[in-house]
Each structure stands twice: as structure tokens, then as C-alpha cells.
Amino acid sequence: MELRDIEIFLTLAEELHFARTAARLQVSQARVSQAIAQQERRLGGMLFDRANRRQVRLTSLGGQLRDDLRPLYAGICGSLERARMTARGVAGVLRVGMLPFNLVALHHYWRTFRTRHPQWELQIRRAPYVDPFACLRNGTLDVMVGWLPVEEPDLTAGPVLFTDPRLLAVSKEDPLTSRSSVTLETLADRPHAMASLMPDYWEDRYLPFQTPRGRTIERSESITNSDDLIHLVGTGEIVHSFPAHVTRHWALTHIAWLPIRDMLPLSYALLWRTESGNEPIHALAEVVRDLGPQEFGYQ
């Protein structure tokens, strides 16, 4: 199996969508399909269940291969990257992952880090929406920007970069758009999406399972990426809460954003694997502490 084919498989195992995999790797969708079909023929079994056209799923064979290949692929890529850095005279690389919604103006942190520490190359990457901590644990990422709290015994939560109020995204056709704001009670009995393979305490922190009066906040869809999530909001199939900074990047005329008066804000912090904490990670944490948390909010 070629290294590029392994990359295609692992990316599809993360995205669970052929078109997004092709776009991310900058190849044709036919190239992705061909690579997966060749791997399945060689292995003698299906790696993905394609019964649902909108979203494919890993089979048990695919899951096993993903778990076996991830650390090997990360090791090979790490070795190649270290060789490239040695050739360029760079001491090391720090890979920071951001969850899809964290595309906020954090450039001053990265710019300050690069100015203070030119000996380390800083790479900003997108963290997966599915099982986001896996990239820290398998070494694909060194640091992640994610929301608090983090209740993982092997992970460290560092300084906070920003804290955001909460908004409800609804279709412009929804009757809720007649209101200037909503409360958690408004969300009861309205379908929402559930993030796939996200820790329960994160899911509950992002959107409680019950209102203060004990009414159920229904989850009706299992989502693996932000594109599908905002699409379902736009079609009116669901409503969903978001941190306010997403409005800076999703200027969508068919979506309305309503402040949720009684929902706690989300604080986003640097996260890393405790035993992997090293000089570049601690240097980035120091930069964040020195500059302090930013304020974004609803625009």
C-alpha cells in the first residue's frame, strides 16, 4: 500500500465523506474511490459501509485498519518531517489543531510565538470533529484548541485563549426569528444534532440534555462535520447552539443567530497530552498567558 493511499484511507476514516476527503487532499473524488476500492480488493473485505449516500461509515475491518495504521503513518510522517527540518536548520515543529469552529482571529498568538521562537516551526491544522482527542493521543497533533472543561486524566488544560457567549442558529423561516433572544426552555422538543464520538461531558457542556425545568432537549441527528451541521440548520430540520465567534465566518443569509440568555459561555483553552508536554508547548502556553484571553462575541 502506497503512503498516499494510506493518507487517503485515514483521511476518509476521519471525514467519512468522499467529497470532503478529496477536497482536503486536493485530489479528485474518483482518485479517493479508486484508492479505497484497490485497498478493499487487496484485503478481501469492505473498509467502509456506503449504504448511506450522504455519509459513509467504517466497517469493523476499517476500524481495525485505521487503529493499526494511525501510529505507523504518524511515525513515518514524523520521520520525514524531522529530516526536512534538519535539512532547513529548523530545531522542531509544533502542530496546533483547531476544532472546525475555532477559526477565529487568533493570529496574534501564532505571530508572537513565531517572533519569539523562530527555531520552531508552527503549523496550524484543523482538528477532527469526530473523536477530537485522538490526534493528541496518537501524536498527529501536539496541541489542540478546545473548549473547557476537559476531564481526561492524560490531558492537560492550559491557558484560556477566549471565552464566547452562546447563540442559537435557526433557519430564517423558523418562527423563532421573531424573537430577539431565546432561553434553554425554548430549545425543548426542538430537534438538535449530536456530535459523533464526542465525550459526554463535552456534549452536555455544549448543549445540555435537559432544560432547567427538566424538559428534554432532543438530539435527532448524529453529525461528523460542521458542513452537515449548518446545512441541517439552514434547511430547518434542526436548530443548534454555537459559540458566537462562528458568525465571523458563517455570513449566511438563510441563517438567523439568536442569543441564548441563560446558556453558559464556552471557554477555549490549549490542550495537550500531559506526558508529551515539551519546551515548544510550554513556550506557546507562555505566549497565551502573556497576551491574555481575547474577546470576540457576536458581530
N, C-alpha and C positions, 0 to 999 in steps of 0.2 A: 504494500500500500504506500503510495507516494505521500510525502509530507503535506502537499497541497490537498490531497484527498482527505487526509486526517483532519486538516483545518476545516474543510467543508463539512465533514461529518460532525465535528464538535460544535461548529457554529450553528448548524441546523438543529442539533440536540439542544442548544440554548434558545434559539429563536422559535423553533417549532413552526416555521413558516418559510416556504421555499423562496418566495419573492424577497422577503426581508433578508434572508441569508445571502441571496445573490447581490442585493444592493449593498449590503455591508462588506462583502468581499470583493465587490466591483467586478463580478463575473456575470455571465448570462444565467438565467434560470435553468436553461437547458443543460448548462455545464454542471450545475448543482445536481439536477436529476440524474444525469449520466453518471456522475461520481458515486452517488448513493446506490444506483442500480448495479454498478460494477462491484461495489463492496458487498452488496447482498448476494450477488451471484457467486462471488468467491467464498463467502462464509456459508452459503447454503441456507439462509434464513432471512426474514424481514427485520430490518432495523427500525422501521417506522410504520405505524398504522396510519394509512392515508384515507380511511373511510370518511372522515370529516374534511371536506374540501377547504374550509376556512382555517383549520388548524390541525396539523399532524401531531401524532403522539409517539413517544418512544415505546417500542416493544420491550419485553424483558431482556431479549438479546441485545437490543440497542442500549438499554440502560447499563447492562454489564460492560459492553464495549466502551461506552462513554466513561464509566468509572475507571476502567483499566487504562484507557488512553490519555485521560486528562493529565496525570502527573508525568507520564512519559513525554507527552508533547510539550508540556511546560518546561521540562528539563532540557529538551533539545533546543527549544527556542531560547531558553536562558543561556545555554552554552554558546549559541550563535551570536546572541546579543552581546555577551561578555567579550567574545572575540572581536566584534565590530568596535566596541568601546575601547578595547585595548589598542586597536589599530588607530583610533582617533585621539587617544590620550585621555579619555574620559574615565574617571575613577569608578563610577557606578551609575545606576539608573534607579529612579523612584517612580513606580507606577501607581497613579491615583485613579480609582474608579469612582464614577458618579452615577447614582441611580438616574433613570431617564428623566425624572422631573427636576433634577438638580442642575439644570442648565442655566444657572443664574450667573450674574456678573461677579464671579469670584476671581477674576483675572489678577487683581492686585495682590492676592495671596501668592499666586503662582509667579507673578513677575518679581515680587520681593524675594521669594525663595531662590529664583534663578540668579538674581543680582547678588545675593549674599553667598550663594553656594554654587558657583559656576562649575565646580569639579563634578557635580552630579547632574545627570540629565533627568529632567522632569517630564514624564509622559502622562497626559490626561486621557483617560479612557472611559467608556460607558460601562457601568456595572450591569450585570444581568438583572432583569426584573424577576426572574424565577430563581429561587434559592440564592439570594444575593451574597450570603456569607461564604459560599463555596469557593469563590475566586480568591478570598483571603486564605482559606484553608489549604487550597491546592497550589498556592504560590503564583497564580496568574496575576493577582494584584497585590501590592504591598500595603496600600491604604485605601479606605473607602470613605466617601462622604455619605452618611446615612442618618436617619432620624433616631432620636432617643425615645425610650430607654433601650439599652442593649443588655440582655440578660443571658449572655453566653459566657461560660466560665473560661473559655480560651481566648476571648477577645477583650481588648482594652478600648474604652471610650475616652477619647482625648478632648481637646478644647472645642467649644461650640463656634461654628462659623456664622450661623444666622438662625433666627427664630421667625417663623412665619405664622400669621393668622390663617384661619381656615375659610374656604369658600365652597359653596355647593354649585357644581356645574349642572345646568339643565338645558334642554332644548329650548330655543326661542319660542316654540309652540306650546310649551308647558304653562299651565295656569299659574304656576308659582312665580312666573316672571312679573306678575302684577304686584309682587311684594318687593320691598326694599331690602329685606333680610329674612332669615328663617331661624328656627331653633331645631334642636335634635328631635323634638316631638314631631316636627313637620316631616321628618325622614321615615317615621314608622310606616310600615306597609308599602313603602315605595321600593321597587327593586334596585339593588346596587350590585356592583361587581365584587368578587372576592379574588384577591391576588393568589396565584398558584404558588404553592411551596414557600409561603412566607411565614415566619414564626407567628404563632397565635397571638403573642403579646404585642407584636407589631401590628397585626391585622386589627386587633381590638383598639390599639392606640390610634391607628389611622382612622378607623371608623368603628365606634362601639357596636356591640351586638345588640344592645338594648338602650332605650331612651331612659332618662332619669325616672320616668314613671313606670318603667318595666315593660314597655311595649317593644316588640321585636323589630329590629332593623334588618330587613330581609336581604340575603345575598342570593342572587339568581344566576350569576354568570361566573365562570372561572376564567380569569384573564391572565395571559402570559406576557403581554406587552402593552405599552401606553397607546399605540396607534389604535388597537382594537377597543381599548377603553374609551377613548374620546369619540370614536366612531359610534359606539353604542349610545353614548350621551347625546350625540348630535341627531341620531335617528329617533330619540325619545324613548328608547327601550329601557334605559336606566337613568337614574340621577347618581351623581357621585361627588364626594368631597375631595378637595385638592388643597395643597398649600398655596398661598396667594401668589407666590413667585411665578407659577406657571402661566399667569396671564401676560407676562412679559414675552412669552414665546409662543403662545397659542392665541393669536389675534383672529378668532373665528367668528364670523358674522352670525352663524347659526347657533352659537352657544351663549348663554347668559350666565353670569357669575354673581351669586348671592352670598353675602357674608353670613356665616353661621354664628350667631351671637353667643351661644353657650358651649361651643366646642373649644377645647384647649388648643393652643398653638403647638406647632411642631418645631422642635429644636434639632438642627442638623449639626453633627459633630464628626471629627475624624475618628475612624475606627481602624484598628489593626490587630493582627494576631499577636498576643502578648509575647510569646516566646520568639517571635520574629522581629520584635522591636529593635531597631538599629539606629545608627547615627543619622542617616538621612531622614528617617521617620521622625525622630525626636527633633531634628532641626526644623522640619516642616511644622510640627506642633508648636515649636517656639515662635515661629513666624506668625501663626494664627493667634497665639496668646498676645504677642506684641501689638498686632494690628487691631485685635479685638473683634467681636462679632459685628456683622453688618446688619442693616435693616433694609428690607426690600418692601414687603407689603403689597397691597392691591393697587394696581395702576389703573 
